[in-house]
Amino acid sequence: MRNFVAKRIQSVPPSGIRRFFDIAATMKDVISLGIGEPDFVTPTPILRAGIHSLRLGDTHYTSNSGTMELRQAVSIQMKHLYDVSYDPEEEILITVGASEALHLALSAILDPGDEVIVPEPCFVAYTPEVVFADGIPVTVPTYVKNDFQVTGEEIERAVTPRTKAILIGYPNNPTGAVMSRENLERVGEVAKKNDLLIISDELYSRLVYHREHVCVPSIPGLRERTILVNGFSKGYAMTGWRLGYVAAPKELMAAMRKIHQYTIMSAPTVAQAAGLDAVLHGEYYVREMLAEYDRRRELLIRGLNSLGLDCFEPQGAFYAFPSVAKTGMDDEQFSEALLREEQVAVVPGSAFGPSGKGFVRLCYATAYEKIEQALDHMKRFMQRHG
Ligand SMILES: Cc1ncc(COP(=O)(O)O)c(C=O)c1O
């Protein structure tokens, strides 16, 4: 029998993150700094809003674009936080996580063979999603010497006549990097000069430490050429609800809505009810969780650097991305040895692209005491291997 699986799907390897979770799942008492999601349960009032909507019998589809209340609330929040305006009627669509928003953005704009420039290390889904949408990912490495920010020049060097878009995700998973306004403006200049679209995944926008988040479409001249992806998973600790959104000028939105209409219908109704409460009343909890992540961030970064695992200071998200060069191991060897010898799970940097080689990702969205324990175990490990 022939292989029925499309070649472009065959060409994408399974996620490099999974292998480590599979090993970890077979072991007892693993301290996991692996999974990239908040350890917090969704704040109680948000949970209750979801439960309340179910009790009211709100179990039907919503409008394809999502409930008008939620779109309006998201629109007001974006204006308030980032001074960027989107019409809730025609320019905002509620999605099944930021994941669906990304998928819609790429599927809506790519013709076969179109190239998308993707700075990496980056979220594991970026390059596969470009391939699934029939495009060609053109990756651009970023470097610790630049705090893992991509420069306009690096992007410009990757532009060809087939380039259609630049896909950036800051605050960044896995590095924790945040782009400076100047660097974003330069990337914007390259987009304008070469008539490119920017897909900006700002899922960690609420998780920045002691600095502002610059929302890409708020930069003058970029709104009309940006698809903004965001969601509820990280800032509101709502990964399991599967709720996100996408904002874009109306012609692009119409194309994305068409795909969403036929493939999804509408994002989960219960999640939209909870999401509305999150936007309207969740600010206190966002700030509370952010303060706790910041405490853990300081503990982890200080700890890693004192062990000789040099780590640049991440300014966003909830990841540390230290170099393991001192051990003489590569990132895969390091992660496997650390898991087997000290039961600490981290993710090899190369899972996020070749330029992540030599680094590992540690997620500090886990209890303070667990991070302390992990550092103790890593200290023993470094005494043997440092
Ligand atoms: C940068 C980034 N974008 C998108 C996603 C997908 O998020 P969601 O749960 O909203 O689908 C993730 C999840 O880890 C992520 O790290």
The ligand as an SDF file (V2000), in Angstrom:
LIG
                    3D

 16 16  0  0  0  0  0  0  0  0999 V2000
    5.3530   31.5600   21.7700 C   0  0  0  0  0  0  0  0  0  0  0  0
    4.1390   30.6950   21.8380 C   0  0  0  0  0  0  0  0  0  0  0  0
    3.1570   30.9010   20.9560 N   0  0  0  0  0  0  0  0  0  0  0  0
    2.0300   30.1530   20.9580 C   0  0  0  0  0  0  0  0  0  0  0  0
    1.8810   29.1160   21.8640 C   0  0  0  0  0  0  0  0  0  0  0  0
    0.6030   28.3270   21.8440 C   0  0  0  0  0  0  0  0  0  0  0  0
   -0.2070   28.7680   22.8860 O   0  0  0  0  0  0  0  0  0  0  0  0
   -1.7420   28.4260   23.0920 P   0  0  0  0  0  0  0  0  0  0  0  0
   -1.8280   27.5830   24.3260 O   0  0  0  0  0  0  0  0  0  0  0  0
   -2.4170   29.7520   23.2970 O   0  0  0  0  0  0  0  0  0  0  0  0
   -2.2370   27.7350   21.8840 O   0  0  0  0  0  0  0  0  0  0  0  0
    2.8820   28.8610   22.8030 C   0  0  0  0  0  0  0  0  0  0  0  0
    2.7540   27.7540   23.7810 C   0  0  0  0  0  0  0  0  0  0  0  0
    3.6820   27.3540   24.4410 O   0  0  0  0  0  0  0  0  0  0  0  0
    4.0400   29.6700   22.7830 C   0  0  0  0  0  0  0  0  0  0  0  0
    5.0420   29.4700   23.6600 O   0  0  0  0  0  0  0  0  0  0  0  0
  1  2  1  0
  2  3  1  0
  2 15  2  0
  3  4  2  0
  4  5  1  0
  5  6  1  0
  5 12  2  0
  6  7  1  0
  7  8  1  0
  8  9  2  0
  8 10  1  0
  8 11  1  0
 12 13  1  0
 12 15  1  0
 13 14  2  0
 15 16  1  0
M  END
$$$$
